[in-house]
Amino acid sequence: MTTTPTARPAAPAIGRNWRAPAAACITVLLWASAFVSIRSAGEAYSPGALALGRLLAGTLTLGAILLVRREGLPSRAAWPGVIGSGLLWFGLYMVVLNWGEQQVDAGTAAMIVNIGPILMALLGARLLGEELPRRLLTGMGISFAGAVVVGLSMSGHGGSSVLGVVLCLVAALSYAGGVVIQKPALRHGSPLQITTFGCLIGTLACLPFTGVLVSEAADAPVSATLNMVYLGVFPTALAFTTWAYALARTTAGRMGATTYAVPALVVLMSWLLLDEVPALLTVAGGLLCLAGVAVSRTRARRAREEAESATA
């Protein structure tokens, strides 16, 4: 007499459960480190030149990986999303954010740019039909309050301008719009393909800054140039790819909520790497950011656990 073996949950499901959150964590860590590197590179490079140098390094890195993996071009259906996200997120966002941070203090910039995840969730609901669960909205509200606290604690006096505020607002809008446009493209191409060609589009859009980049690179200290290359290889090439991988497996709103961990990590990294001791108010704001991310992700974890229990 033979017995039928008891079915076990599929192993790939377990892999899917940890890979997307791990990819999101890599993105958040690298994007947080970018703020430290931008501070160094931005002293020697103007906004457009820094954006172009970063994108060139990112495109070369991604292109080499794409050739090694032999993935080729994404399908025709992916190109509207690739071009749109390339122009908005890789191109416009990087230039106006670099420019805006020269016009306003870091705290003001952080508060305004952190409107982006909220806009991302609203645009995702409106244009992509994504749900807006109560826990997600609550978590984003908590995290945004934390970002405001961090921003207020870091803000100086008289260091802001109307132009800088407008530029940071444009950065938030382009960030949110680029992510929402990129999301549908991930159905028609791999994360590596969508990121590589989006980065290439952004690079082409920034080519008018070539002359400025060449002249500034001749006088820039080696440390600033290395930081620019680091920004292209890690926070751009690697982090944008892991972002696309995670975005393909969740909603734009949830991914946007995850990025609220960035301000808390920036505070910690500045403390450890730049010896900038944060004020108690800054620490409190960072903890609020992390608490909001935890709240926004709770429902997703419970839903996965219930699904696993149902298939066990």
Phi, psi and chi 1 to 4 in degrees:
 res  aa     phi    psi   chi1   chi2   chi3   chi4
   1 MET       -  129.5  179.7  178.8  179.1      -
   2 THR  -102.4  149.2   58.6      -      -      -
   3 THR  -115.4  143.8   57.7      -      -      -
   4 THR   -83.3  124.1  -56.7      -      -      -
   5 PRO   -62.3  146.1   22.2  -32.8      -      -
   6 THR   -68.8  131.6  -56.7      -      -      -
   7 ALA   -68.3  140.1      -      -      -      -
   8 ARG  -110.6  153.5  -63.4  179.8  179.1  178.0
   9 PRO   -59.8  141.5  -22.3   32.3      -      -
  10 ALA   -64.6  135.5      -      -      -      -
  11 ALA   -62.0  -38.3      -      -      -      -
  12 PRO   -58.9  -30.0  -26.3   34.6      -      -
  13 ALA   -62.9  -37.8      -      -      -      -
  14 ILE   -64.7  -41.6  -62.0  173.7      -      -
  15 GLY   -61.7  -41.2      -      -      -      -
  16 ARG   -65.3  -30.2  -73.9 -165.8  -64.3  -90.2
  17 ASN   -67.8  -33.1  -76.0  -16.9      -      -
  18 TRP  -101.5  -22.3   69.1  -96.5      -      -
  19 ARG   -69.2  -44.4  -74.0  175.1 -175.4  167.4
  20 ALA   -64.6  -48.2      -      -      -      -
  21 PRO   -60.5  -36.7  -24.4   34.5      -      -
  22 ALA   -64.8  -40.6      -      -      -      -
  23 ALA   -63.1  -41.2      -      -      -      -
  24 ALA   -63.5  -39.5      -      -      -      -
  25 CYS   -64.4  -41.1  -72.7      -      -      -
  26 ILE   -60.5  -44.1  -68.9  171.1      -      -
  27 THR   -59.3  -48.5  -62.1      -      -      -
  28 VAL   -62.7  -43.0  167.3      -      -      -
  29 LEU   -62.5  -45.1  -75.7  169.1      -      -
  30 LEU   -71.4  -36.9  -69.9  176.0      -      -
  31 TRP   -66.9  -34.9  -78.5   -3.9      -      -
  32 ALA   -64.4  -41.6      -      -      -      -
  33 SER   -65.3  -24.8   74.2      -      -      -
  34 ALA   -62.6  -33.9      -      -      -      -
  35 PHE   -63.6  -34.7  -77.0   85.5      -      -
  36 VAL   -69.6  -42.4  178.4      -      -      -
  37 SER   -70.0  -37.5  -68.0      -      -      -
  38 ILE   -62.0  -35.0  -72.9  172.7      -      -
  39 ARG   -60.3  -37.9 -177.0  169.5  -58.1  178.6
  40 SER   -77.8  -50.7  172.0      -      -      -
  41 ALA   -65.8  -32.7      -      -      -      -
  42 GLY   -68.1  -15.2      -      -      -      -
  43 GLU   -75.3  -21.7  -66.2  177.8   -2.8      -
  44 ALA  -112.6  -20.0      -      -      -      -
  45 TYR  -119.8  138.8  -70.2   97.9      -      -
  46 SER   -74.1  164.3   57.8      -      -      -
  47 PRO   -53.9  -48.9  -27.1   34.9      -      -
  48 GLY   -67.4  -41.7      -      -      -      -
  49 ALA   -65.1  -40.9      -      -      -      -
  50 LEU   -64.7  -41.4  177.7   56.8      -      -
  51 ALA   -62.8  -45.1      -      -      -      -
  52 LEU   -64.8  -45.2  176.4   58.1      -      -
  53 GLY   -61.7  -42.2      -      -      -      -
  54 ARG   -62.5  -44.9  174.9  178.8  178.9  175.2
  55 LEU   -68.6  -36.3  -72.4  167.3      -      -
  56 LEU   -62.0  -45.8  -80.0  170.7      -      -
  57 ALA   -62.5  -40.6      -      -      -      -
  58 GLY   -66.4  -43.1      -      -      -      -
  59 THR   -64.6  -42.9  -60.4      -      -      -
  60 LEU   -63.0  -42.0  -69.8  173.1      -      -
  61 THR   -64.6  -49.3  -57.7      -      -      -
  62 LEU   -65.1  -39.7  -71.1  164.7      -      -
  63 GLY   -62.6  -39.9      -      -      -      -
  64 ALA   -64.1  -42.8      -      -      -      -
  65 ILE   -64.8  -41.0  -63.0  171.6      -      -
  66 LEU   -62.4  -40.7 -166.0   75.6      -      -
  67 LEU   -65.9  -41.5  -71.3  173.6      -      -
  68 VAL   -63.4  -40.6  170.1      -      -      -
  69 ARG   -81.6  -12.1  -68.2  179.5   59.2   86.1
  70 ARG    55.9   46.4  -61.6 -178.8 -179.1  178.2
  71 GLU   -85.8  -25.3  -70.0 -161.0   16.7      -
  72 GLY    71.9 -156.2      -      -      -      -
  73 LEU   -86.7  148.1  -62.9  170.8      -      -
  74 PRO   -71.5  168.3   25.7  -32.7      -      -
  75 SER   -68.8  163.8   67.4      -      -      -
  76 ARG   -58.5  -34.1 -176.4 -179.7  -59.2  176.3
  77 ALA   -65.6  -20.4      -      -      -      -
  78 ALA   -81.8  -19.5      -      -      -      -
  79 TRP   -66.7  -35.2  -79.5   98.5      -      -
  80 PRO   -57.7  -42.6  -27.1   36.5      -      -
  81 GLY   -69.0  -37.6      -      -      -      -
  82 VAL   -64.0  -47.5  169.2      -      -      -
  83 ILE   -67.2  -44.6  -65.4  171.7      -      -
  84 GLY   -62.1  -48.0      -      -      -      -
  85 SER   -69.2  -32.6   63.1      -      -      -
  86 GLY   -64.2  -42.7      -      -      -      -
  87 LEU   -72.8  -44.0  -68.0  174.3      -      -
  88 LEU   -77.8  -50.2  -78.3  176.7      -      -
  89 TRP   -89.6  -50.1 -163.2   11.1      -      -
  90 PHE   -75.8  -35.9  -71.5   89.8      -      -
  91 GLY   -91.4  -74.5      -      -      -      -
  92 LEU   -59.3  -46.1 -179.7   61.7      -      -
  93 TYR   -57.6  -47.7  169.8   76.1      -      -
  94 MET   -66.2  -37.7  -69.0 -168.2 -176.9      -
  95 VAL   -70.5  -50.7  174.4      -      -      -
  96 VAL   -69.8  -30.7  -63.9      -      -      -
  97 LEU   -67.4  -44.8 -179.8   61.1      -      -
  98 ASN   -59.7  -41.7  -68.6  -17.7      -      -
  99 TRP   -68.8  -45.2 -170.9    5.3      -      -
 100 GLY   -61.2  -38.7      -      -      -      -
 101 GLU   -71.2  -12.4  -71.9 -168.3   -0.2      -
 102 GLN   -86.6  -14.7  -68.7 -175.5   -7.6      -
 103 GLN  -101.4  -23.8  -56.6  -67.3  -41.5      -
 104 VAL  -128.8  163.5  -58.5      -      -      -
 105 ASP   -74.5  164.1   54.4   63.1      -      -
 106 ALA   -60.3  -36.7      -      -      -      -
 107 GLY   -65.0  -45.2      -      -      -      -
 108 THR   -62.7  -43.7  -58.1      -      -      -
 109 ALA   -59.9  -43.2      -      -      -      -
 110 ALA   -62.6  -42.5      -      -      -      -
 111 MET   -63.6  -44.6  -75.2 -172.8  -72.3      -
 112 ILE   -72.0  -46.1  -61.8  173.2      -      -
 113 VAL   -63.5  -28.5  172.5      -      -      -
 114 ASN   -76.2    3.8  -89.3  -59.0      -      -
 115 ILE   -71.0  -24.0  -62.4  172.2      -      -
 116 GLY   -51.6  -51.8      -      -      -      -
 117 PRO   -60.3  -34.3  -27.2   36.1      -      -
 118 ILE   -67.1  -45.1  -62.5  174.6      -      -
 119 LEU   -61.1  -37.1  -64.5  173.7      -      -
 120 MET   -60.6  -45.6 -161.1 -176.6  -57.4      -
 121 ALA   -64.9  -42.4      -      -      -      -
 122 LEU   -67.3  -43.3  -65.0  175.8      -      -
 123 LEU   -65.7  -38.3  -72.4  172.9      -      -
 124 GLY   -62.5  -38.9      -      -      -      -
 125 ALA   -69.0  -41.2      -      -      -      -
 126 ARG   -74.2  -45.3  178.0   69.9  175.6  173.7
 127 LEU   -96.3  -29.7  -58.2  177.6      -      -
 128 LEU  -108.7   -3.3  -56.4  178.3      -      -
 129 GLY    71.6   23.7      -      -      -      -
 130 GLU   -77.1  150.1  -64.0  179.5   -8.7      -
 131 GLU   -77.5  155.2  -66.4 -176.8    0.1      -
 132 LEU  -121.1   79.7  -72.3  175.1      -      -
 133 PRO   -60.2  151.9  -18.4   30.3      -      -
 134 ARG   -60.0  -39.5 -176.5  176.2  -61.4  176.6
 135 ARG   -64.9  -35.8  -80.2 -169.9  174.9  -86.6
 136 LEU   -64.3  -46.8  174.5   60.4      -      -
 137 LEU   -64.9  -40.3  -66.6  174.7      -      -
 138 THR   -63.4  -46.1  -58.6      -      -      -
 139 GLY   -61.8  -41.1      -      -      -      -
 140 MET   -66.6  -36.3  -66.7 -176.7   78.5      -
 141 GLY   -64.3  -42.5      -      -      -      -
 142 ILE   -63.3  -46.0  -65.5  170.9      -      -
 143 SER   -65.0  -40.1  -70.1      -      -      -
 144 PHE   -64.8  -38.6 -177.4   70.4      -      -
 145 ALA   -60.7  -40.3      -      -      -      -
 146 GLY   -63.6  -40.6      -      -      -      -
 147 ALA   -63.8  -37.9      -      -      -      -
 148 VAL   -64.3  -42.5  170.5      -      -      -
 149 VAL   -62.1  -45.3  171.8      -      -      -
 150 VAL   -59.8  -45.1  170.6      -      -      -
 151 GLY   -61.9  -44.5      -      -      -      -
 152 LEU   -63.0  -38.2  -69.5  173.5      -      -
 153 SER   -70.3  -23.7   68.9      -      -      -
 154 MET   -98.8  -12.2  -63.9  169.4   59.9      -
 155 SER   -71.2  140.5  -65.0      -      -      -
 156 GLY   -95.2 -169.5      -      -      -      -
 157 HIS  -113.4  126.0  -60.3  -76.1      -      -
 158 GLY    72.9   18.1      -      -      -      -
 159 GLY  -100.5    7.5      -      -      -      -
 160 SER  -111.6  158.1  -61.0      -      -      -
 161 SER  -137.4  158.8   69.0      -      -      -
 162 VAL   -61.0  -41.7  174.0      -      -      -
 163 LEU   -58.9  -44.2  174.7   60.8      -      -
 164 GLY   -63.2  -41.1      -      -      -      -
 165 VAL   -63.0  -43.6  170.9      -      -      -
 166 VAL   -63.3  -42.3  171.1      -      -      -
 167 LEU   -62.9  -42.0  -71.7  169.2      -      -
 168 CYS   -67.2  -34.7  -71.0      -      -      -
 169 LEU   -66.2  -41.9 -178.2   58.1      -      -
 170 VAL   -61.5  -38.7  172.3      -      -      -
 171 ALA   -61.4  -43.8      -      -      -      -
 172 ALA   -63.4  -42.2      -      -      -      -
 173 LEU   -65.8  -43.2  -71.8  167.5      -      -
 174 SER   -69.0  -35.3   59.0      -      -      -
 175 TYR   -61.9  -50.9  164.5   39.5      -      -
 176 ALA   -65.1  -45.9      -      -      -      -
 177 GLY   -63.2  -39.5      -      -      -      -
 178 GLY   -63.3  -40.5      -      -      -      -
 179 VAL   -66.8  -45.4  170.8      -      -      -
 180 VAL   -65.2  -36.0  172.7      -      -      -
 181 ILE   -70.3  -34.4  -69.4  173.1      -      -
 182 GLN   -70.6  -32.8 -175.4 -170.0   59.9      -
 183 LYS   -53.0  -51.4  171.6   72.0  172.6  173.8
 184 PRO   -63.8  -30.0  -20.0   32.3      -      -
 185 ALA   -64.7  -26.5      -      -      -      -
 186 LEU   -71.4   -9.2  -69.9  164.7      -      -
 187 ARG   -78.7  -17.0  -57.8 -168.3 -164.3  107.7
 188 HIS  -118.9    9.2  -52.1  -72.6      -      -
 189 GLY  -164.8  161.9      -      -      -      -
 190 SER   -75.4  159.2   71.2      -      -      -
 191 PRO   -54.3  -38.6  -28.5   36.5      -      -
 192 LEU   -65.6  -42.9  178.7   59.5      -      -
 193 GLN   -63.4  -48.8  -71.9  174.3  -37.9      -
 194 ILE   -63.4  -40.1  -57.7  -55.5      -      -
 195 THR   -70.1  -44.4  -55.6      -      -      -
 196 THR   -59.4  -50.1  -60.1      -      -      -
 197 PHE   -78.4  -26.1  -68.9  101.8      -      -
 198 GLY   -65.0  -42.8      -      -      -      -
 199 CYS   -63.7  -39.0 -167.6      -      -      -
 200 LEU   -63.4  -42.6  175.9   60.0      -      -
 201 ILE   -61.7  -43.3  -65.5  -63.9      -      -
 202 GLY   -62.0  -39.3      -      -      -      -
 203 THR   -62.5  -44.9  -57.0      -      -      -
 204 LEU   -62.2  -37.9  -65.6  175.3      -      -
 205 ALA   -66.5  -26.6      -      -      -      -
 206 CYS   -95.4    2.9  -70.0      -      -      -
 207 LEU   -58.2  -27.8  -77.2  179.9      -      -
 208 PRO   -58.1  -16.7  -28.8   36.6      -      -
 209 PHE   -90.2    9.1  -60.4  108.1      -      -
 210 THR   -59.3  -47.9  -59.1      -      -      -
 211 GLY   -61.2  -40.3      -      -      -      -
 212 VAL   -65.3  -41.9 -179.1      -      -      -
 213 LEU   -61.1  -44.9  174.6   61.6      -      -
 214 VAL   -62.6  -45.5  171.6      -      -      -
 215 SER   -68.3  -38.4   63.4      -      -      -
 216 GLU   -73.4  -33.4  -69.0  179.8   -8.8      -
 217 ALA   -64.7  -30.4      -      -      -      -
 218 ALA   -66.3  -28.7      -      -      -      -
 219 ASP  -106.7   -8.9  -60.4  -36.8      -      -
 220 ALA   -74.0  144.1      -      -      -      -
 221 PRO   -66.3  154.8   22.3  -32.1      -      -
 222 VAL   -58.7  -37.4  174.6      -      -      -
 223 SER   -61.6  -39.6   60.0      -      -      -
 224 ALA   -67.3  -41.3      -      -      -      -
 225 THR   -66.7  -40.1  -58.5      -      -      -
 226 LEU   -63.7  -37.6  -71.0  176.8      -      -
 227 ASN   -65.5  -36.9  -88.8  -69.7      -      -
 228 MET   -64.7  -42.1 -178.2  172.8   65.3      -
 229 VAL   -65.0  -41.8  172.8      -      -      -
 230 TYR   -57.9  -43.5  169.3   82.2      -      -
 231 LEU   -59.2  -36.9  -73.6  167.5      -      -
 232 GLY   -74.6  -38.6      -      -      -      -
 233 VAL   -79.3  -44.1  175.1      -      -      -
 234 PHE  -100.2  -65.8  -66.5   97.9      -      -
 235 PRO   -64.8  -18.0  -25.6   37.4      -      -
 236 THR  -101.4  -67.6  -57.5      -      -      -
 237 ALA   -61.0  -52.9      -      -      -      -
 238 LEU   -75.7  -49.9  177.7   55.6      -      -
 239 ALA   -68.2  -37.8      -      -      -      -
 240 PHE   -69.5  -29.6  -85.3   71.6      -      -
 241 THR   -71.9  -44.7  -57.5      -      -      -
 242 THR   -65.9  -33.5   52.1      -      -      -
 243 TRP   -60.5  -49.3  166.4  -84.0      -      -
 244 ALA   -61.3  -38.4      -      -      -      -
 245 TYR   -60.6  -46.7  177.8   88.1      -      -
 246 ALA   -70.8  -39.1      -      -      -      -
 247 LEU   -62.0  -34.7  179.9   62.7      -      -
 248 ALA   -65.9  -15.6      -      -      -      -
 249 ARG  -114.9    9.0  -69.5  156.1  177.1   79.7
 250 THR  -154.7 -172.5 -173.3      -      -      -
 251 THR   -90.6  159.6   65.2      -      -      -
 252 ALA   -62.7  -36.3      -      -      -      -
 253 GLY   -63.4  -44.2      -      -      -      -
 254 ARG   -68.2  -37.6  -70.4 -163.3 -177.2  -78.8
 255 MET   -65.7  -39.6  -78.8  -59.4  -68.1      -
 256 GLY   -62.0  -40.9      -      -      -      -
 257 ALA   -62.4  -35.3      -      -      -      -
 258 THR   -61.7  -33.5  -57.7      -      -      -
 259 THR   -69.9   -9.5   63.0      -      -      -
 260 TYR   -69.2   -8.3  -86.3  119.5      -      -
 261 ALA   -75.8  -15.9      -      -      -      -
 262 VAL   -59.9  -48.7  170.0      -      -      -
 263 PRO   -57.1  -39.5  -25.1   34.8      -      -
 264 ALA   -64.1  -40.3      -      -      -      -
 265 LEU   -70.7  -34.7  -68.6  172.3      -      -
 266 VAL   -62.9  -42.1  170.3      -      -      -
 267 VAL   -59.8  -44.8  170.3      -      -      -
 268 LEU   -66.0  -44.7  178.7   60.5      -      -
 269 MET   -65.8  -39.3  -71.4 -179.9  179.2      -
 270 SER   -63.3  -34.9  -63.4      -      -      -
 271 TRP   -66.5  -47.0 -172.6    3.4      -      -
 272 LEU   -76.9  -40.3  -64.0  176.2      -      -
 273 LEU   -96.2  -30.9  -59.7  177.2      -      -
 274 LEU  -110.9    1.5  -58.3  177.5      -      -
 275 ASP    57.9   34.0 -160.6   26.4      -      -
 276 GLU   -95.9  102.2  -64.1  178.8   -7.5      -
 277 VAL   -73.6  120.3  179.8      -      -      -
 278 PRO   -75.1  150.0   28.1  -34.3      -      -
 279 ALA   -73.8  160.7      -      -      -      -
 280 LEU   -60.1  -36.2  -71.1  177.1      -      -
 281 LEU   -64.4  -37.7 -171.0   60.4      -      -
 282 THR   -64.8  -44.2  -53.1      -      -      -
 283 VAL   -61.5  -43.3  174.1      -      -      -
 284 ALA   -61.5  -41.5      -      -      -      -
 285 GLY   -64.1  -40.5      -      -      -      -
 286 GLY   -62.8  -40.3      -      -      -      -
 287 LEU   -65.6  -37.2  -67.9  175.4      -      -
 288 LEU   -62.2  -41.4  -93.3  179.3      -      -
 289 CYS   -57.8  -47.2  -70.1      -      -      -
 290 LEU   -65.8  -39.0  -66.0  176.6      -      -
 291 ALA   -63.2  -40.3      -      -      -      -
 292 GLY   -64.4  -40.4      -      -      -      -
 293 VAL   -61.7  -42.7  172.8      -      -      -
 294 ALA   -61.3  -42.6      -      -      -      -
 295 VAL   -64.6  -43.3  169.2      -      -      -
 296 SER   -67.3  -23.2   68.7      -      -      -
 297 ARG   -96.7   -9.0  -57.5  -66.1  -61.5 -179.8
 298 THR   -61.0  -46.8  -59.4      -      -      -
 299 ARG   -63.3  -37.9 -172.7  172.1 -179.1  179.0
 300 ALA   -63.1  -41.0      -      -      -      -
 301 ARG   -65.5  -42.2  -72.9 -162.2  -59.1  -90.8
 302 ARG   -64.4  -40.0  -72.8  179.5  179.6  173.5
 303 ALA   -62.1  -39.6      -      -      -      -
 304 ARG   -66.6  -41.2  -74.3 -163.0  -62.0  -92.3
 305 GLU   -63.0  -41.6  -69.9  171.1   -1.2      -
 306 GLU   -64.5  -39.6  -69.9  172.4    1.8      -
 307 ALA   -64.5  -39.9      -      -      -      -
 308 GLU   -66.3  -38.9  -70.3  171.9    4.5      -
 309 SER   -64.7  -36.4  -61.5      -      -      -
 310 ALA   -68.7  -30.4      -      -      -      -
 311 THR   -91.4   -9.1   56.6      -      -      -
 312 ALA   -72.2      -      -      -      -      -
